[in-house]
Amino acid sequence: MPSSRTVIAQENRSPQAPDLLPFPGLLPFPGLLPFPGLLPFIAYLDFAILLPTAPFQSGPARAALLSVFLLYLVVLLGRRRAFAALEAWLIKAPSAGRIALVGIVPATVLAMSLTSVNKVRIVEALIVMLLALGMAWRQWDHRHANRHLIRALVVLALAVPLLNLVSGMLVPKLSDVATTTVDAARLLWAGHNPYAASIDPYGAANAHDPAFGGYKYLPLMIALDLPFVLPFGQQAVLWLDALTVAGLGAVVWVLASGNPARPGRSDTRWLALAITLATPELAESSLAMGYNDVIGTLLVLGAFWAGGRSAALAGLLVGCSISFKLMPGLVAMTLLFPPDRWRPYVLGLAAGLVPDALALAWDPRAFVRNVLVFNLVRSPDPTSWRLFAPVWLGRVASLGALAAWGVISLWLALGRRALSNRDPLDLRLGLFVIVVLILIMTGSTAHDDYMVWWMPAAIVLFARNAGRNAATDAAAMPSTKARLAAG
């Protein structure tokens, strides 16, 4: 039986562990390697429960937390040996120490939430803590762990979206995104152009120009809401969001399954589903406040699934995502571009963008001003560090993020030989998460609902690689403790 160090060294020399980023000289990024156990999921939950708290509503603190997670993601995907060593240390550590390490962040947030006006946060923190402890117990005590625990974690996680939906129904707190979409649907039904109307006083005030008072999102969002909000009112937005959250969970389940022949994949996708449901940013923004980001993310993840099957379908899903909301579809549009199947992809993309073309043709100036120009001229708010920095520094950061996005997209489009020995789905998912994070970090706003653009993709990425590790462990070793004893 080889030692754990031998197994890790063999995996690191595997031809299936290539460079992920096109800059191996700048970033030591050996590739999307199978990393140990459930540590990525636990770290993700810590990040997800910390971000909505009061200390991280400030732009500089939020940027620091996002930067730490981005760095963690890069190291996690590229330095498996370091995390294998961490797992070995955790296994040898006393049980009380492991429990404290895993539960300290959610326990701290739970204590902070006791004085919060939003009492749902208390339940969210408690559930995240139980999820993290349950996963850690299963990872480090194989003798008593079983599949029923994973199913129980999913049932437990369901409480987060359900409580937020009930909270949104009983205490209405719809965001301006939801209310302006409802107003836009009513205007469209009456025959008026919502992009030329004055339904967004926040946008007009932010841009210091009443011409920016039109609808800020894309026409498919209006079309989705229109048949429901007219007869059922504003609360119908929350029920529609509940359906899209359910659809997002289904797509995460499918993508997290990975290779059907891979052992351990069933438990991993259950965990991915549980963590998706328990993500506070997803549940609060969509089911309590009516933000519309989930539908765009759902379609983008569907495009990632379709990318290896049908370029036309992938392009169509990306185009439809953009026709709901610009982000995250714009990032996916370039990162999913298939150089060898570009014609059907572009045709599908064009078909998905037809609603945008119709809205543009109706009143080009109003559409461009409110959908495109507004995002370029809007003033920073307190969730962005740019509010506290010189204007030129914020612009330089944004240009740098756009340049990085462009270089990565160009590398993916032209690097056919470099892509030949990589898992294309994992590669593109990893780069998608990194690019979206960078764009959010350098933007003029970094709201909680923006995190929905990348967080489900990160969960899928973690699940697919954790599944690979489960397969390796199942095929080569009876247990983690046995590997350590052999070493």
N, C-alpha and C positions, 0 to 999 in steps of 0.2 A: 504493500500500500504506500503510495508516494506521500510525502509530507505536504502540508498546506502550502509551504513556500514553493515546492516543486510544481504543484498544480497551478499556482498563480503564475509562475514563470512560464509554464507551458502555454497557458491561456494568453499571456501577453505576447508570446511569439507566434500566436495563431494568425494565419493569413486573413481571418475574419475580423481582425482587430486593426483596421487601418486608421490613418489620420482622418479626423472629422472635419477640421477646418483647413482652408487652403493656405494657412500661414504657419507651417510647422516650425519655421525658424523664429517666429515671434511668440507663438504660444505652444508650450509643450503639451500637445493634445493628441496622444497616441490613438484615440478613437473611441467609438462607442463600445466599450468593453462591458461584459457582465459584472456588475458590482454587487457587493455583499448584501444579501438579505433585505431587510426592510428599513434600513437606516435612511434611505432617500425619502421614503414615505413619511417617516417620523419627522425628519427635518422640514419637509413640505408642510406638514400640519402645524409645526411651530411657526413657520412663516405666515401661514394663512390665518392663524388665530391672533398673531401679533399685529398684522397690518391694520385692521380696522380700529384698534385701540386709540385712545386720545393722544398718547405721546407720538404716534406715527401719522397723525393728521397734518403735521407740519411738514412743509416741503423738504427742508434739509434732512430731517430724521427719516422721512419716507424714502428719499433718494439713497440714504445710507443703508437702509434695510434692503432695498431693491438691489443695491450694489453687492451687498454681502451674499444675497441669494444667487445673483448672477455668477459671482465668483465661485460660490459653492457648486453651482451647476457645471461650470467649466471644469473644475477640479474633479468633481464626481464622475463625469463622463470620460475624463482623460487619465485619471490617476487611481485606477482600481486598487493597486497595491496598497496605497495609503489607507483606503477604506477597509481593505481586508485586515490590515494590521489593527485598525481601530476596532473592528468587530472582534478580533482575537483578544484584544485588551478588555473589551466589554464582557466577553464570555468568562474571562478569568476574574473579573471584578466581583465583589460581593453582590448578592441580589439587591440589597438595600441601595447600594450605589447605582446599580443599573436603573432601578425604579426611579430614583431621584433624578438621574440624568434625563430620562425619557419624559418624566412628568413635570419637571420644574417649570417649563415655559407655560403649558396650559394651566398649571396650578396657579402661577403668578397672574395670568390673565383672568382666571376665575376669581381670585381675590380682588383684582381691580374692578371686575364687573359687578361686584356686590353693591357698589355705590353708584352704578350707572343707571341712567333713566331707562335705557333699553334693557329690560329684564330678559329678553331673549338671549342676550349675550352670555348670561350666566349659564343657560342650558347649553349653548354652543361650546363654551369653554369646557364644561363638564363632559360633554360628549367627545370632544377632541381628546381630552385627557384619557378617557376610557378607551378610545380607539387606539391611541398611542401605546398605552399600557397593555392592551390586549394583543396588539401586534408584536410588541417586544416579548411578551410572555410566550407567544407562539414561536417566535424566532429562536429564543434562547433556552427553551425547555421543551424539546421535541417529544419527550416521553408522555406529556400530558396534553399536548396540543392536538386538535382534531379539526375536521372540516366544519363541524357545527359551530365552532367559535367564529369562523369567518362569516358564516351566514348570520350569526347573532350580531356581528359588527355592522352588517348591512342594515339590518332592522333597526339597530340603534341609530345609525347615521340618518335614517329616514326622518327622524324626529326634527332634524335641523330644517329641511325645506318645509315640512308640514307646519311647524311652529311659525316660521316666517310667513307662510301663506295665510295662516289664521290671523297673525298680527296685522298683515296688510289689509285683510278683510274687515277686521273689527276696529282698527285704528287707521283710517285712510291716511296715507302719506305718500301719494304718488309723486314721482319726480317730475320735473319740468319736461323731461323726455317723453314720459307717458302722456302727460296732459296736452302737450303740443301735438303729439301724434293723434290723439282723439280729436282735437280741434281741426287738424288737417283733414282727417277722414270726413268730418262733418262738412267742411268747406268744399272738399272735392265732390261729395254727394250733391251739394247745392250748385255745382257747376263752376266754382271759383278755384283759382290757382293758389294752393297753399304756400308756394314759394314766393308769391308776390303779395301775400297778405301780411298783416301785422299780428302775429300770434306768439311771438317770442320776445317779450320785453327784456329778458335777461341778455339775449344776444345783441339786441339793439344797444343796451346800456354798456355792455362789455366792449363793443366795437365803437361806441360813441357815434353811432350813425343809425338813424331810424330805418335806413334801407336794409339793415341786417336783421329785421324783425320777422323775416319769413321762416318757413319750416327748414330745419337744419339736417334732416336725415333723408333717406332715399325712398323712392315711390313704392317699392314692394312692401315696406313697413306699413304704409298707409293702406295698401290693398289688403294686407293680412288683417288689419284691425277693423276695417270698414264694415264687413258683414256682421261683426259681433258688437262693436261699441254703439252702433246706431240703435239696435233694439235693447241692449242690456246695459249700456252706460259705461262709465270709466272702469268699473271693477272687472269688466270683461278682459281688460289688459292683463290682469294677474292670472286669470285662468288660462289665457293663451300662453303666458310665460311658463305656467306650470306644465303645459303640454310640451313646450320646447325644452324645458329642463329634463323631462322624461325622455325626450328624443336624444338629448345630449348624453344622458346616462347610457342609452342603448348603443350609441356610436362609440363611446368610451369602452364599453363592454366588448364590442366587436374588435376594435383596434388593439385593445390590451390582450386579446386572445393570442395574438402572434401566430406562431407555427402550430397547426393543429396536432402535429406529432410530438410536440414538446411536452415532456412531463411537467407537472406542477402548474400548468397554465390556468387551470380552472380556479384554484385558490387565488392566483394573482389577479385575475380579472374581477373576482368578487371584491378583493381589496380595492382595486381601482374604482369600482362602482361606489363602494362605501366612502372612500375619500372624496370622490367627486360630490356626492350628496352632502357630505359634512363640511364642505368648503364654505365658510361664512360669506365671502365676497359674492359667490354665486347665488346663494339662497337669499341674502338680504337685498341685493340690488335688484334681482329679478322678481322675487315672490313677495317681497314686502313693499318695494318702491316702484316696481314696474319698468325698470330699465330694459332696453331691448337688445342688449349685446349678445344674449345667448343664441339667438337665431343665426346671427352671422358666424359665430364660432361653430355651431352645429354643422352648418353647411361647409365650412372650411375643413373640419375634421372629416366630413363625408368626402370631400375632394381628395384628402390625403389617402383615404381608403380606396377611392376610385382611381387614383393616379396610376397604379400598376395594372389596372384592368382596362380602362377606357379613357383615353385622353380627352375625348369629346365630353364625356360625362364629368370628368374632373374640371374641365373648363367651364361647363355649364354651372356646376355647383359654385365655383369661385365667382363667376359672373353674378349669380343670384345672391351670393353673400354680399358682394359690393352693392347690389341693388337694394339691399336692406340697410347696410351701414358700411361706410368706407373701410373701416378697420374691423376685423383683421384681414378682410378679403384682399386688400391691396398688397399686403406682404405675401400672402399665399399665392397671388397671381404670378409673381416673379419667381418665387422659390419652387413652385410646382411646374414651371415651364419645361416641357419635355423637348429637347432639341431634335430628337429623331421622330417625333410625332407632333410637330408644332401646328400643322394645318388643322387637324380635327380639334386640337386644344383651343386654337384661336377661334374656330367656328363656334365651339361650345361656349367660349367666353363671350363672344359677340351676342349669341342668343340670350345669355343671361343678362346682358347689359341693355337689352331692348327697352325695358321700362325706363332706364335712365335716359336713353336717347329720346324717348317720347316726352319725358318731363323737360328735357333740355330744349326740345323743339317748341314746346308751348311758350316758354318765356326764357330765352337763353341767358339774359342778363340777371334775372332774379335767381335762376337756378345756380349759375356759377358763383354769384355773389354769396349766397347763403350756404351752399354745400361745400364749395372749394375755398373761396377767398376768406371766408370767416375763420377757417382753421389756420390760416396764415397770419391773420392780423389780430386774433383774439389776445387779450391781455392775460398774463399768467395769474393764477389764483393761488391761495395759500397751500395747496397740495403739491406745488412745484417749487423746487429750489430757485427757479428762475425769477420768482417774485422778489427774492432777496439778493439777486446778483445783478451785475451790470448788464444792460441790454445786449451789448456786443458779445458777451460771454455766452449768453443763452443762444444767440444766433450761431455762433461758432460751434457750440455743442450740437445743435440741431443739424447743421450742415455736415458735421463729422458723422453723425448717426446715419444720415441719408447716404453719405459716401460709402460707409461700411455696408449698408444694405445693398447698394448698387454693385459693389465689388463682389460680395458673396453671391448675388443673383447672377452676375456675369460668369463667375467661376462655375456655378452649377450648370449654366447653359452651355458653356464651352468645354468643360472638363470631362469629356466622355470617358477617356481612358482612366482618369482618376476615380470616376464613379463606378467603374466596372467591378471592383472587388469590395464594394460597400453594400450594406443594407440600405437601399434608397429611401425606404420609409423612415427608418430611424435617423438617417442623415438629415433628411429634409425637416423632420419634426424637431430635431435638436437645433438646427439653424433657425427655424421658424421661431422657436421660443426665445432664442438669444436675440434675434433681430427685433422682435416685438418688445422685449424688455428694454432694449437700448432705446428704441423710439419713445417708449413711455417715459423713461428716465430723463430724456433730453427735451421732452415736450413742455408746453406751457401749462398743462394740467396733467395730473396723475391720479384720477379719481378711482375709487374702489371698483367701480363697474368695469374699468379698463382692464383689470386683472383677469376678467373672464375671457379676454382675448387669448391668453396664453396658458392659464393654469390647467385647463383640461388637457391640453397638448402635453404639458409637462408630466401630468399624471400618467398619460398613455406611454410616454417615453420611459418613465421609471418602471412601469409595469412590464413593458416588453423586455427590458433588460433584466429586471428582477426575475422574470420568468426564465430567461436564459440561464441565470445563475442557479435557479431551482433545478433546471434540467441537468446542469453540470453536476450539482451536488447529488442528485438522485442517481445519476449514472455512474459516478466515480467514487462516491463516499457515502457511508451509512449515516453519518451525522457530523455536524460541525465539531462537536466535542471529540469525536473519534479522530477527526483530521488533526486537531491540535495535539491529541495524545500521541498520534503517530509521528508528529513533527518533533 
